Amino acid sequence: MAFGAPSLKGRALRLLSQREHSRAELERKLAKHEEAPGELARALDELAAKDFISEPRVVASVLNQRAARSGALRVRQELQAKGIAPEAIAQAVASLQDTEVERATALWRRRFDAPPADAKERARQTRFLLARGFSGAVVAKVLRSDFDED
């Protein structure tokens, strides 16, 4: 290790100070800095033992940041990319299902000032919601609903 270069644990702590990271994310980001086999695993084990790395906090962080603007499909995709356990992903996505239509409707209302007037506009609004991870069924419900309903 070059003089003054941060240790693996120091690099991991710097990343964790910016936002929550899963263990898989830290492994991916820090692998190129590992000089001896097992060194990274030991450093991450120490941080996990001290509760610096927490999968539930990563899930809560993603839900907090994304739920209002993203559908369950997008949230699932992001959690999978972070290396979160499938059971935790299923639980997080299930917690979003009850509010999926309401969140999609709120997002739709913020973006559009009127229901689609023609097929071209309907397609544009549909693409907007689908791109944010809402299912086709949810998008259909939102676009069928009366825009002025509360």
LUMZATOR-616686 format. One record per atom (N, C-alpha, C): residue in three letters; atom name; x, y, z. Coordinates in pm, whole numbers, plus 50000, padded with zeros to 5 digits. Each point is the difference from the previous one (the first is absolute). Example, Ala and Ser with C-alpha at 12.3 -4.5 7.8 and 13.67 -1.06 7.14 Angstrom:
+---------+-------+-------+-------+-------+
! residuo ! atomo !  east ! north !    up !
+---------+-------+-------+-------+-------+
!     ALA !     N ! 51319 ! 49431 ! 50780 !
!     ALA !    CA ! 49911 ! 50119 ! 50000 !
!     ALA !     C ! 50090 ! 50120 ! 50000 !
!     SER !     N ! 49965 ! 50105 ! 49928 !
!     SER !    CA ! 50082 ! 50119 ! 50006 !
!     SER !     C ! 49923 ! 50109 ! 50073 !
+---------+-------+-------+-------+-------+
//
This chain:
+---------+-------+-------+-------+-------+
! residuo ! atomo !  east ! north !    up !
+---------+-------+-------+-------+-------+
!     MET !     N ! 50085 ! 49883 ! 50000 !
!     MET !    CA ! 49915 ! 50117 ! 50000 !
!     MET !     C ! 50090 ! 50123 ! 50000 !
!     ALA !     N ! 49968 ! 50094 ! 49914 !
!     ALA !    CA ! 50077 ! 50123 ! 49992 !
!     ALA !     C ! 49974 ! 50084 ! 50125 !
!     PHE !     N ! 50101 ! 50076 ! 50038 !
!     PHE !    CA ! 49988 ! 50085 ! 50118 !
!     PHE !     C ! 49886 ! 50100 ! 49980 !
!     GLY !     N ! 49912 ! 50009 ! 50095 !
!     GLY !    CA ! 49892 ! 50096 ! 49994 !
!     GLY !     C ! 49875 ! 49950 ! 49929 !
!     ALA !     N ! 50009 ! 49886 ! 49934 !
!     ALA !    CA ! 49880 ! 49946 ! 49934 !
!     ALA !     C ! 49904 ! 49950 ! 50107 !
!     PRO !     N ! 49871 ! 50030 ! 49986 !
!     PRO !    CA ! 49904 ! 49956 ! 50102 !
!     PRO !     C ! 49988 ! 49847 ! 50002 !
!     SER !     N ! 49976 ! 49948 ! 50119 !
!     SER !    CA ! 49980 ! 49856 ! 50013 !
!     SER !     C ! 49865 ! 49963 ! 49939 !
!     LEU !     N ! 49978 ! 49871 ! 49982 !
!     LEU !    CA ! 49872 ! 49954 ! 49948 !
!     LEU !     C ! 49887 ! 50043 ! 50093 !
!     LYS !     N ! 50024 ! 49985 ! 50130 !
!     LYS !    CA ! 49898 ! 50039 ! 50097 !
!     LYS !     C ! 49973 ! 50151 ! 49990 !
!     GLY !     N ! 50106 ! 50078 ! 49984 !
!     GLY !    CA ! 49984 ! 50145 ! 49986 !
!     GLY !     C ! 49922 ! 50037 ! 49874 !
!     ARG !     N ! 50030 ! 49932 ! 49890 !
!     ARG !    CA ! 49926 ! 50024 ! 49876 !
!     ARG !     C ! 49853 ! 49962 ! 50017 !
!     ALA !     N ! 49976 ! 49887 ! 50066 !
!     ALA !    CA ! 49862 ! 49955 ! 50022 !
!     ALA !     C ! 49925 ! 50101 ! 50088 !
!     LEU !     N ! 50065 ! 50049 ! 50104 !
!     LEU !    CA ! 49935 ! 50098 ! 50088 !
!     LEU !     C ! 49970 ! 50129 ! 49925 !
!     ARG !     N ! 50090 ! 50040 ! 49911 !
!     ARG !    CA ! 49975 ! 50121 ! 49922 !
!     ARG !     C ! 49876 ! 49981 ! 49911 !
!     LEU !     N ! 49989 ! 49882 ! 49936 !
!     LEU !    CA ! 49883 ! 49972 ! 49918 !
!     LEU !     C ! 49873 ! 49997 ! 50085 !
!     LEU !     N ! 50008 ! 49938 ! 50117 !
!     LEU !    CA ! 49884 ! 49990 ! 50088 !
!     LEU !     C ! 49959 ! 50136 ! 50058 !
!     SER !     N ! 50094 ! 50093 ! 50009 !
!     SER !    CA ! 49966 ! 50132 ! 50052 !
!     SER !     C ! 49918 ! 50080 ! 49899 !
!     GLN !     N ! 50009 ! 49961 ! 49872 !
!     GLN !    CA ! 49926 ! 50071 ! 49896 !
!     GLN !     C ! 49856 ! 49950 ! 49989 !
!     ARG !     N ! 49980 ! 49869 ! 50013 !
!     ARG !    CA ! 49868 ! 49939 ! 49998 !
!     ARG !     C ! 50013 ! 49856 ! 50046 !
!     GLU !     N ! 49885 ! 49937 ! 50025 !
!     GLU !    CA ! 50001 ! 49858 ! 50037 !
!     GLU !     C ! 50045 ! 49917 ! 49880 !
!     HIS !     N ! 50086 ! 49903 ! 50024 !
!     HIS !    CA ! 50045 ! 49907 ! 49896 !
!     HIS !     C ! 49980 ! 49858 ! 50052 !
!     SER !     N ! 49963 ! 49911 ! 49911 !
!     SER !    CA ! 49992 ! 49859 ! 50037 !
!     SER !     C ! 50140 ! 49942 ! 49996 !
!     ARG !     N ! 50016 ! 49884 ! 50060 !
!     ARG !    CA ! 50130 ! 49933 ! 49999 !
!     ARG !     C ! 50045 ! 49971 ! 49857 !
!     ALA !     N ! 49905 ! 49956 ! 49916 !
!     ALA !    CA ! 50034 ! 49968 ! 49861 !
!     ALA !     C ! 50049 ! 50124 ! 49926 !
!     GLU !     N ! 49939 ! 50115 ! 50025 !
!     GLU !    CA ! 50044 ! 50124 ! 49936 !
!     GLU !     C ! 50142 ! 50036 ! 50044 !
!     LEU !     N ! 50025 ! 49988 ! 50129 !
!     LEU !    CA ! 50135 ! 50031 ! 50050 !
!     LEU !     C ! 50104 ! 49905 ! 49943 !
!     GLU !     N ! 49965 ! 49872 ! 49991 !
!     GLU !    CA ! 50093 ! 49903 ! 49941 !
!     GLU !     C ! 50032 ! 50038 ! 49856 !
!     ARG !     N ! 49897 ! 50038 ! 49925 !
!     ARG !    CA ! 50019 ! 50037 ! 49860 !
!     ARG !     C ! 50089 ! 50124 ! 49987 !
!     LYS !     N ! 49974 ! 50099 ! 50083 !
!     LYS !    CA ! 50073 ! 50126 ! 49990 !
!     LYS !     C ! 50143 ! 49992 ! 50053 !
!     LEU !     N ! 50024 ! 49912 ! 50097 !
!     LEU !    CA ! 50131 ! 49997 ! 50065 !
!     LEU !     C ! 50089 ! 49885 ! 49954 !
!     ALA !     N ! 49949 ! 49910 ! 49918 !
!     ALA !    CA ! 50078 ! 49882 ! 49959 !
!     ALA !     C ! 50132 ! 50037 ! 49934 !
!     LYS !     N ! 50001 ! 50107 ! 49923 !
!     LYS !    CA ! 50123 ! 50040 ! 49930 !
!     LYS !     C ! 50108 ! 50051 ! 50095 !
!     HIS !     N ! 49963 ! 50033 ! 50123 !
!     HIS !    CA ! 50097 ! 50051 ! 50098 !
!     HIS !     C ! 50053 ! 49891 ! 50093 !
!     GLU !     N ! 49947 ! 49879 ! 49989 !
!     GLU !    CA ! 50042 ! 49890 ! 50086 !
!     GLU !     C ! 50138 ! 49952 ! 49956 !
!     GLU !     N ! 50093 ! 49994 ! 50094 !
!     GLU !    CA ! 50136 ! 49958 ! 49968 !
!     GLU !     C ! 50027 ! 49854 ! 50035 !
!     ALA !     N ! 49935 ! 49950 ! 50104 !
!     ALA !    CA ! 50017 ! 49861 ! 50042 !
!     ALA !     C ! 49864 ! 49931 ! 50002 !
!     PRO !     N ! 49994 ! 49875 ! 49954 !
!     PRO !    CA ! 49872 ! 49930 ! 50000 !
!     PRO !     C ! 49941 ! 49993 ! 50142 !
!     GLY !     N ! 49870 ! 50030 ! 50011 !
!     GLY !    CA ! 49934 ! 49994 ! 50129 !
!     GLY !     C ! 50004 ! 50129 ! 50078 !
!     GLU !     N ! 50084 ! 50093 ! 49959 !
!     GLU !    CA ! 50015 ! 50127 ! 50072 !
!     GLU !     C ! 49869 ! 50080 ! 49998 !
!     LEU !     N ! 49937 ! 50006 ! 49885 !
!     LEU !    CA ! 49875 ! 50074 ! 49987 !
!     LEU !     C ! 49889 ! 49935 ! 50082 !
!     ALA !     N ! 49990 ! 49869 ! 49993 !
!     ALA !    CA ! 49898 ! 49928 ! 50076 !
!     ALA !     C ! 50015 ! 50025 ! 50150 !
!     ARG !     N ! 50125 ! 49998 ! 50049 !
!     ARG !    CA ! 50023 ! 50026 ! 50143 !
!     ARG !     C ! 49958 ! 50142 ! 50038 !
!     ALA !     N ! 50036 ! 50097 ! 49917 !
!     ALA !    CA ! 49964 ! 50139 ! 50029 !
!     ALA !     C ! 49847 ! 50018 ! 50001 !
!     LEU !     N ! 49932 ! 49938 ! 49903 !
!     LEU !    CA ! 49854 ! 50012 ! 49995 !
!     LEU !     C ! 49934 ! 49923 ! 50114 !
!     ASP !     N ! 50059 ! 49887 ! 50041 !
!     ASP !    CA ! 49948 ! 49926 ! 50116 !
!     ASP !     C ! 50005 ! 50087 ! 50126 !
!     GLU !     N ! 50113 ! 50072 ! 50018 !
!     GLU !    CA ! 50015 ! 50089 ! 50116 !
!     GLU !     C ! 49893 ! 50109 ! 49998 !
!     LEU !     N ! 49980 ! 50061 ! 49883 !
!     LEU !    CA ! 49901 ! 50107 ! 49989 !
!     LEU !     C ! 49858 ! 49948 ! 50022 !
!     ALA !     N ! 49972 ! 49881 ! 49951 !
!     ALA !    CA ! 49868 ! 49940 ! 50019 !
!     ALA !     C ! 49978 ! 49967 ! 50148 !
!     ALA !     N ! 50104 ! 49952 ! 50067 !
!     ALA !    CA ! 49990 ! 49967 ! 50143 !
!     ALA !     C ! 49971 ! 50125 ! 50082 !
!     LYS !     N ! 50050 ! 50115 ! 49956 !
!     LYS !    CA ! 49976 ! 50127 ! 50069 !
!     LYS !     C ! 49873 ! 50069 ! 49949 !
!     ASP !     N ! 49925 ! 49931 ! 49915 !
!     ASP !    CA ! 49873 ! 50050 ! 49945 !
!     ASP !     C ! 50017 ! 50123 ! 49910 !
!     PHE !     N ! 50115 ! 50012 ! 49936 !
!     PHE !    CA ! 50018 ! 50107 ! 49901 !
!     PHE !     C ! 49938 ! 49959 ! 49867 !
!     ILE !     N ! 49993 ! 49871 ! 49976 !
!     ILE !    CA ! 49937 ! 49947 ! 49878 !
!     ILE !     C ! 49871 ! 49932 ! 50044 !
!     SER !     N ! 49887 ! 50049 ! 49949 !
!     SER !    CA ! 49872 ! 49947 ! 50043 !
!     SER !     C ! 49905 ! 49990 ! 49881 !
!     GLU !     N ! 49964 ! 49878 ! 49964 !
!     GLU !    CA ! 49907 ! 49978 ! 49889 !
!     GLU !     C ! 49864 ! 50066 ! 50024 !
!     PRO !     N ! 49943 ! 49988 ! 50121 !
!     PRO !    CA ! 49871 ! 50067 ! 50023 !
!     PRO !     C ! 50007 ! 50152 ! 49981 !
!     ARG !     N ! 50112 ! 50062 ! 50037 !
!     ARG !    CA ! 50014 ! 50144 ! 49980 !
!     ARG !     C ! 50011 ! 50034 ! 49852 !
!     VAL !     N ! 50067 ! 49915 ! 49923 !
!     VAL !    CA ! 50010 ! 50022 ! 49855 !
!     VAL !     C ! 49860 ! 49993 ! 49939 !
!     VAL !     N ! 49923 ! 49900 ! 50038 !
!     VAL !    CA ! 49864 ! 49985 ! 49947 !
!     VAL !     C ! 49916 ! 50122 ! 50039 !
!     ALA !     N ! 50006 ! 50040 ! 50126 !
!     ALA !    CA ! 49922 ! 50115 ! 50046 !
!     ALA !     C ! 50042 ! 50127 ! 49926 !
!     SER !     N ! 50127 ! 50015 ! 49976 !
!     SER !    CA ! 50051 ! 50117 ! 49927 !
!     SER !     C ! 49947 ! 50004 ! 49858 !
!     VAL !     N ! 50004 ! 49888 ! 49931 !
!     VAL !    CA ! 49949 ! 49994 ! 49863 !
!     VAL !     C ! 49850 ! 50029 ! 49998 !
!     LEU !     N ! 49926 ! 49940 ! 50092 !
!     LEU !    CA ! 49856 ! 50025 ! 50006 !
!     LEU !     C ! 49972 ! 50148 ! 50026 !
!     ASN !     N ! 50073 ! 50058 ! 50091 !
!     ASN !    CA ! 49981 ! 50141 ! 50034 !
!     ASN !     C ! 50029 ! 50091 ! 49881 !
!     GLN !     N ! 50107 ! 49969 ! 49927 !
!     GLN !    CA ! 50040 ! 50085 ! 49888 !
!     GLN !     C ! 49916 ! 49978 ! 49875 !
!     ARG !     N ! 49957 ! 49878 ! 49975 !
!     ARG !    CA ! 49941 ! 49967 ! 49871 !
!     ARG !     C ! 49849 ! 49979 ! 49998 !
!     ALA !     N ! 49941 ! 49963 ! 50113 !
!     ALA !    CA ! 49860 ! 49958 ! 49999 !
!     ALA !     C ! 49905 ! 50106 ! 49944 !
!     ALA !     N ! 50020 ! 50126 ! 50030 !
!     ALA !    CA ! 49907 ! 50103 ! 49954 !
!     ALA !     C ! 50006 ! 50020 ! 49849 !
!     ARG !     N ! 50115 ! 49973 ! 49939 !
!     ARG !    CA ! 50016 ! 50027 ! 49857 !
!     ARG !     C ! 50017 ! 49875 ! 49916 !
!     SER !     N ! 50000 ! 49884 ! 50062 !
!     SER !    CA ! 50025 ! 49877 ! 49925 !
!     SER !     C ! 49901 ! 49891 ! 50039 !
!     GLY !     N ! 49974 ! 49914 ! 49904 !
!     GLY !    CA ! 49913 ! 49886 ! 50025 !
!     GLY !     C ! 50077 ! 49885 ! 50061 !
!     ALA !     N ! 49927 ! 49899 ! 50039 !
!     ALA !    CA ! 50059 ! 49884 ! 50065 !
!     ALA !     C ! 50102 ! 49929 ! 49911 !
!     LEU !     N ! 49975 ! 50000 ! 49869 !
!     LEU !    CA ! 50094 ! 49933 ! 49909 !
!     LEU !     C ! 50136 ! 50069 ! 50002 !
!     ARG !     N ! 50001 ! 50132 ! 50000 !
!     ARG !    CA ! 50126 ! 50076 ! 50002 !
!     ARG !     C ! 50071 ! 49982 ! 50133 !
!     VAL !     N ! 49926 ! 50002 ! 50109 !
!     VAL !    CA ! 50059 ! 49980 ! 50133 !
!     VAL !     C ! 50061 ! 49860 ! 50008 !
!     ARG !     N ! 49928 ! 49899 ! 49951 !
!     ARG !    CA ! 50053 ! 49863 ! 50000 !
!     ARG !     C ! 50132 ! 49993 ! 49922 !
!     GLN !     N ! 50002 ! 50062 ! 49885 !
!     GLN !    CA ! 50120 ! 49999 ! 49915 !
!     GLN !     C ! 50119 ! 50065 ! 50073 !
!     GLU !     N ! 49975 ! 50112 ! 50065 !
!     GLU !    CA ! 50109 ! 50069 ! 50070 !
!     GLU !     C ! 50052 ! 49916 ! 50118 !
!     LEU !     N ! 49910 ! 49938 ! 50075 !
!     LEU !    CA ! 50042 ! 49917 ! 50112 !
!     LEU !     C ! 50078 ! 49878 ! 49951 !
!     GLN !     N ! 49958 ! 49941 ! 49888 !
!     GLN !    CA ! 50074 ! 49887 ! 49944 !
!     GLN !     C ! 50140 ! 50043 ! 49959 !
!     ALA !     N ! 50013 ! 50118 ! 49941 !
!     ALA !    CA ! 50130 ! 50050 ! 49957 !
!     ALA !     C ! 50092 ! 50024 ! 50121 !
!     LYS !     N ! 49942 ! 50028 ! 50113 !
!     LYS !    CA ! 50079 ! 50023 ! 50121 !
!     LYS !     C ! 50038 ! 49870 ! 50071 !
!     GLY !     N ! 49950 ! 49888 ! 49950 !
!     GLY !    CA ! 50036 ! 49871 ! 50058 !
!     GLY !     C ! 49923 ! 49966 ! 50126 !
!     ILE !     N ! 49880 ! 50053 ! 50013 !
!     ILE !    CA ! 49917 ! 49973 ! 50118 !
!     ILE !     C ! 49940 ! 49860 ! 49986 !
!     ALA !     N ! 49982 ! 49933 ! 50113 !
!     ALA !    CA ! 49945 ! 49864 ! 50001 !
!     ALA !     C ! 49858 ! 49999 ! 49942 !
!     PRO !     N ! 49968 ! 49895 ! 49922 !
!     PRO !    CA ! 49868 ! 49992 ! 49937 !
!     PRO !     C ! 49882 ! 50012 ! 50098 !
!     GLU !     N ! 50013 ! 49945 ! 50121 !
!     GLU !    CA ! 49892 ! 50008 ! 50097 !
!     GLU !     C ! 49975 ! 50145 ! 50041 !
!     ALA !     N ! 50108 ! 50075 ! 50022 !
!     ALA !    CA ! 49987 ! 50141 ! 50039 !
!     ALA !     C ! 49939 ! 50082 ! 49887 !
!     ILE !     N ! 50036 ! 49967 ! 49876 !
!     ILE !    CA ! 49943 ! 50070 ! 49884 !
!     ILE !     C ! 49851 ! 49972 ! 49992 !
!     ALA !     N ! 49962 ! 49873 ! 50014 !
!     ALA !    CA ! 49858 ! 49962 ! 49992 !
!     ALA !     C ! 49919 ! 50073 ! 50106 !
!     GLN !     N ! 50054 ! 50008 ! 50120 !
!     GLN !    CA ! 49931 ! 50067 ! 50110 !
!     GLN !     C ! 49986 ! 50150 ! 49970 !
!     ALA !     N ! 50106 ! 50063 ! 49951 !
!     ALA !    CA ! 49997 ! 50143 ! 49969 !
!     ALA !     C ! 49899 ! 50030 ! 49890 !
!     VAL !     N ! 50001 ! 49919 ! 49895 !
!     VAL !    CA ! 49909 ! 50020 ! 49888 !
!     VAL !     C ! 49855 ! 49977 ! 50044 !
!     ALA !     N ! 49979 ! 49901 ! 50085 !
!     ALA !    CA ! 49865 ! 49974 ! 50050 !
!     ALA !     C ! 49947 ! 50120 ! 50079 !
!     SER !     N ! 50089 ! 50068 ! 50072 !
!     SER !    CA ! 49958 ! 50116 ! 50077 !
!     SER !     C ! 49957 ! 50116 ! 49910 !
!     LEU !     N ! 50046 ! 49999 ! 49876 !
!     LEU !    CA ! 49964 ! 50107 ! 49906 !
!     LEU !     C ! 49870 ! 49973 ! 49926 !
!     GLN !     N ! 49960 ! 49874 ! 49992 !
!     GLN !    CA ! 49884 ! 49963 ! 49918 !
!     GLN !     C ! 49871 ! 50072 ! 50040 !
!     ASP !     N ! 49978 ! 50019 ! 50129 !
!     ASP !    CA ! 49876 ! 50063 ! 50046 !
!     ASP !     C ! 49984 ! 50144 ! 49951 !
!     THR !     N ! 50111 ! 50070 ! 49982 !
!     THR !    CA ! 49994 ! 50141 ! 49963 !
!     THR !     C ! 50041 ! 50025 ! 49855 !
!     GLU !     N ! 50016 ! 49896 ! 49923 !
!     GLU !    CA ! 50051 ! 50013 ! 49863 !
!     GLU !     C ! 49913 ! 50093 ! 49913 !
!     VAL !     N ! 49870 ! 49980 ! 50002 !
!     VAL !    CA ! 49911 ! 50083 ! 49917 !
!     VAL !     C ! 50002 ! 50145 ! 50049 !
!     GLU !     N ! 49997 ! 50020 ! 50130 !
!     GLU !    CA ! 50002 ! 50136 ! 50054 !
!     GLU !     C ! 50129 ! 50073 ! 49966 !
!     ARG !     N ! 50113 ! 49929 ! 50010 !
!     ARG !    CA ! 50129 ! 50063 ! 49969 !
!     ARG !     C ! 50011 ! 50031 ! 49851 !
!     ALA !     N ! 49951 ! 49909 ! 49917 !
!     ALA !    CA ! 50002 ! 50023 ! 49854 !
!     ALA !     C ! 49910 ! 50117 ! 49964 !
!     THR !     N ! 49885 ! 50007 ! 50063 !
!     THR !    CA ! 49906 ! 50110 ! 49972 !
!     THR !     C ! 50061 ! 50134 ! 50042 !
!     ALA !     N ! 50062 ! 50004 ! 50117 !
!     ALA !    CA ! 50063 ! 50124 ! 50047 !
!     ALA !     C ! 50111 ! 50044 ! 49905 !
!     LEU !     N ! 50081 ! 49906 ! 49956 !
!     LEU !    CA ! 50108 ! 50032 ! 49907 !
!     LEU !     C ! 49943 ! 50050 ! 49869 !
!     TRP !     N ! 49897 ! 49932 ! 49951 !
!     TRP !    CA ! 49934 ! 50037 ! 49875 !
!     TRP !     C ! 49944 ! 50142 ! 50009 !
!     ARG !     N ! 49937 ! 50031 ! 50113 !
!     ARG !    CA ! 49941 ! 50134 ! 50018 !
!     ARG !     C ! 50107 ! 50109 ! 50005 !
!     ARG !     N ! 50114 ! 49969 ! 50060 !
!     ARG !    CA ! 50108 ! 50099 ! 50005 !
!     ARG !     C ! 50057 ! 50027 ! 49860 !
!     ARG !     N ! 49998 ! 49897 ! 49914 !
!     ARG !    CA ! 50063 ! 50013 ! 49868 !
!     ARG !     C ! 49905 ! 50052 ! 49893 !
!     PHE !     N ! 49874 ! 49960 ! 50007 !
!     PHE !    CA ! 49906 ! 50034 ! 49895 !
!     PHE !     C ! 49885 ! 50083 ! 50057 !
!     ASP !     N ! 49953 ! 50096 ! 49921 !
!     ASP !    CA ! 49893 ! 50087 ! 50049 !
!     ASP !     C ! 49862 ! 49957 ! 49950 !
!     ALA !     N ! 49996 ! 49897 ! 49917 !
!     ALA !    CA ! 49871 ! 49955 ! 49948 !
!     ALA !     C ! 50008 ! 49854 ! 49959 !
!     PRO !     N ! 49886 ! 49932 ! 50000 !
!     PRO !    CA ! 49998 ! 49862 ! 49950 !
!     PRO !     C ! 50036 ! 50000 ! 49851 !
!     PRO !     N ! 50042 ! 49886 ! 49949 !
!     PRO !    CA ! 50038 ! 49996 ! 49858 !
!     PRO !     C ! 49880 ! 50032 ! 49910 !
!     ALA !     N ! 50026 ! 50091 ! 49904 !
!     ALA !    CA ! 49892 ! 50042 ! 49909 !
!     ALA !     C ! 49991 ! 49909 ! 49879 !
!     ASP !     N ! 50110 ! 49936 ! 49964 !
!     ASP !    CA ! 50000 ! 49914 ! 49882 !
!     ASP !     C ! 50095 ! 49883 ! 50023 !
!     ALA !     N ! 50008 ! 49912 ! 49902 !
!     ALA !    CA ! 50082 ! 49880 ! 50012 !
!     ALA !     C ! 50148 ! 50033 ! 50016 !
!     LYS !     N ! 50047 ! 50103 ! 49932 !
!     LYS !    CA ! 50142 ! 50038 ! 50008 !
!     LYS !     C ! 50035 ! 50046 ! 50142 !
!     GLU !     N ! 49915 ! 50083 ! 50057 !
!     GLU !    CA ! 50023 ! 50048 ! 50136 !
!     GLU !     C ! 49986 ! 49887 ! 50101 !
!     ARG !     N ! 49904 ! 49911 ! 49978 !
!     ARG !    CA ! 49983 ! 49884 ! 50088 !
!     ARG !     C ! 50127 ! 49914 ! 49999 !
!     ALA !     N ! 50057 ! 49979 ! 49883 !
!     ALA !    CA ! 50123 ! 49921 ! 49989 !
!     ALA !     C ! 50115 ! 50069 ! 50073 !
!     ARG !     N ! 50007 ! 50132 ! 49988 !
!     ARG !    CA ! 50107 ! 50076 ! 50068 !
!     ARG !     C ! 49987 ! 49988 ! 50151 !
!     GLN !     N ! 49879 ! 50015 ! 50052 !
!     GLN !    CA ! 49979 ! 49989 ! 50143 !
!     GLN !     C ! 50024 ! 49857 ! 50049 !
!     THR !     N ! 49961 ! 49903 ! 49919 !
!     THR !    CA ! 50024 ! 49860 ! 50035 !
!     THR !     C ! 50149 ! 49972 ! 50008 !
!     ARG !     N ! 50075 ! 50044 ! 49902 !
!     ARG !    CA ! 50147 ! 49981 ! 49999 !
!     ARG !     C ! 50064 ! 50064 ! 50123 !
!     PHE !     N ! 49952 ! 50118 ! 50035 !
!     PHE !    CA ! 50054 ! 50071 ! 50116 !
!     PHE !     C ! 49987 ! 49914 ! 50127 !
!     LEU !     N ! 49882 ! 49945 ! 50023 !
!     LEU !    CA ! 49978 ! 49920 ! 50121 !
!     LEU !     C ! 50070 ! 49865 ! 49993 !
!     LEU !     N ! 49997 ! 49936 ! 49883 !
!     LEU !    CA ! 50069 ! 49871 ! 49985 !
!     LEU !     C ! 50150 ! 50015 ! 50024 !
!     ALA !     N ! 50058 ! 50109 ! 49951 !
!     ALA !    CA ! 50144 ! 50022 ! 50016 !
!     ALA !     C ! 50039 ! 50020 ! 50146 !
!     ARG !     N ! 49906 ! 50036 ! 50083 !
!     ARG !    CA ! 50028 ! 50019 ! 50142 !
!     ARG !     C ! 49970 ! 49876 ! 50082 !
!     GLY !     N ! 49971 ! 49889 ! 49932 !
!     GLY !    CA ! 49988 ! 49873 ! 50069 !
!     GLY !     C ! 49861 ! 49962 ! 50046 !
!     PHE !     N ! 49899 ! 50069 ! 49950 !
!     PHE !    CA ! 49863 ! 49961 ! 50034 !
!     PHE !     C ! 49954 ! 49895 ! 49900 !
!     SER !     N ! 49922 ! 49902 ! 50046 !
!     SER !    CA ! 49953 ! 49892 ! 49913 !
!     SER !     C ! 49895 ! 50051 ! 49903 !
!     GLY !     N ! 49980 ! 49924 ! 49894 !
!     GLY !    CA ! 49899 ! 50036 ! 49901 !
!     GLY !     C ! 49861 ! 50011 ! 50060 !
!     ALA !     N ! 49968 ! 49911 ! 50093 !
!     ALA !    CA ! 49868 ! 50003 ! 50064 !
!     ALA !     C ! 49982 ! 50128 ! 50081 !
!     VAL !     N ! 50103 ! 50041 ! 50071 !
!     VAL !    CA ! 49992 ! 50123 ! 50079 !
!     VAL !     C ! 49986 ! 50120 ! 49907 !
!     VAL !     N ! 50078 ! 50003 ! 49893 !
!     VAL !    CA ! 49993 ! 50110 ! 49905 !
!     VAL !     C ! 49860 ! 50009 ! 49940 !
!     ALA !     N ! 49943 ! 49886 ! 49964 !
!     ALA !    CA ! 49865 ! 49999 ! 49943 !
!     ALA !     C ! 49899 ! 50057 ! 50099 !
!     LYS !     N ! 50011 ! 49963 ! 50128 !
!     LYS !    CA ! 49909 ! 50052 ! 50102 !
!     LYS !     C ! 50013 ! 50151 ! 50014 !
!     VAL !     N ! 50124 ! 50047 ! 50002 !
!     VAL !    CA ! 50024 ! 50143 ! 50015 !
!     VAL !     C ! 49940 ! 50077 ! 49882 !
!     LEU !     N ! 50023 ! 49953 ! 49881 !
!     LEU !    CA ! 49952 ! 50072 ! 49881 !
!     LEU !     C ! 49848 ! 49985 ! 49981 !
!     ARG !     N ! 49940 ! 49900 ! 50060 !
!     ARG !    CA ! 49854 ! 49983 ! 49993 !
!     ARG !     C ! 49931 ! 50090 ! 50103 !
!     SER !     N ! 50071 ! 50032 ! 50109 !
!     SER !    CA ! 49937 ! 50075 ! 50108 !
!     SER !     C ! 49971 ! 50143 ! 49957 !
!     ASP !     N ! 49905 ! 50061 ! 50067 !
!     ASP !    CA ! 49966 ! 50140 ! 49974 !
!     ASP !     C ! 50110 ! 50087 ! 50060 !
!     PHE !     N ! 50056 ! 50087 ! 49919 !
!     PHE !    CA ! 50113 ! 50082 ! 50043 !
!     PHE !     C ! 49965 ! 50089 ! 50120 !
!     ASP !     N ! 49876 ! 50039 ! 50013 !
!     ASP !    CA ! 49961 ! 50091 ! 50108 !
!     ASP !     C ! 49959 ! 49930 ! 50129 !
!     GLU !     N ! 49997 ! 49867 ! 49999 !
!     GLU !    CA ! 49965 ! 49927 ! 50123 !
!     GLU !     C ! 50108 ! 50018 ! 50105 !
!     ASP !     N ! 49958 ! 49989 ! 50125 !
!     ASP !    CA ! 50098 ! 50009 ! 50110 !
!     ASP !     C ! 50019 ! 49869 ! 50061 !
+---------+-------+-------+-------+-------+
//
